Amino acid sequence: MSTKTIKFSVPDMHCESCPKLINITLEEIPGVVSSNASLKDKTVIVSHTEKVSPELLISAIEETGYTATITK
């Protein structure tokens, strides 16, 4: 199974609970291998299978109350 990695900017994170909530939410999505949200960097790095779209990940982050954009 091939995996991809994508990085998001999530500038709304402001406390230790924010990355925990984002990681839990993303890791519940079938096809997400891992999620590493960083409060310090205000980023989330997600490893996922090819079946998971960036749009799905952004939608899941936004459903937790944060804005997310893909970074290069």
C-alpha positions as CSV (number, residue, x, y, z in Angstrom):
1,M,0.0,0.0,0.0
2,S,1.4,3.3,-1.1
3,T,1.2,6.3,1.3
4,K,1.3,10.0,0.6
5,T,2.2,12.9,3.0
6,I,0.6,16.3,3.0
7,K,1.2,19.3,5.2
8,F,-1.4,21.8,6.2
9,S,-1.1,25.2,7.8
10,V,-3.6,25.6,10.7
11,P,-3.1,29.1,12.1
12,D,-6.0,28.9,14.5
13,M,-4.4,26.5,16.9
14,H,-3.9,28.2,20.2
15,C,-3.6,25.7,23.1
16,E,-2.3,22.2,23.8
17,S,-5.8,20.7,23.2
18,C,-6.0,21.9,19.6
19,P,-3.4,19.5,18.1
20,K,-4.8,16.6,20.1
21,L,-8.3,17.2,18.8
22,I,-7.1,17.5,15.2
23,N,-5.0,14.4,15.5
24,I,-7.9,12.3,17.0
25,T,-10.3,13.6,14.3
26,L,-8.0,12.9,11.4
27,E,-6.8,9.5,12.6
28,E,-10.5,8.3,12.7
29,I,-10.7,8.7,8.9
30,P,-10.2,5.4,7.1
31,G,-7.0,5.6,5.1
32,V,-5.2,8.0,7.4
33,V,-2.0,6.4,8.6
34,S,-0.9,9.1,11.0
35,S,-1.5,12.7,11.9
36,N,1.1,15.0,13.5
37,A,-0.3,18.4,14.5
38,S,2.2,20.9,16.0
39,L,1.0,23.8,18.1
40,K,4.5,25.4,17.9
41,D,4.6,25.3,14.1
42,K,0.8,25.6,13.6
43,T,0.9,22.8,11.1
44,V,-0.4,19.3,10.6
45,I,1.4,16.6,8.7
46,V,-0.8,13.7,7.6
47,S,0.3,10.4,6.1
48,H,-2.5,8.7,4.2
49,T,-3.4,6.2,1.5
50,E,-4.2,7.3,-2.0
51,K,-7.9,6.9,-1.3
52,V,-7.9,9.9,1.0
53,S,-8.2,13.3,-0.7
54,P,-6.8,16.6,0.6
55,E,-10.3,18.0,0.4
56,L,-11.5,15.4,2.8
57,L,-8.7,16.2,5.3
58,I,-9.4,19.9,5.1
59,S,-13.1,19.3,5.6
60,A,-12.4,17.2,8.7
61,I,-10.0,19.9,10.2
62,E,-12.6,22.6,9.5
63,E,-15.3,20.5,11.2
64,T,-13.3,20.7,14.4
65,G,-13.4,24.5,14.1
66,Y,-10.1,25.4,12.5
67,T,-9.1,26.7,9.1
68,A,-6.6,24.7,7.1
69,T,-4.6,25.3,3.9
70,I,-2.2,23.1,2.1
71,T,1.4,24.2,2.4
72,K,4.3,23.4,0.0
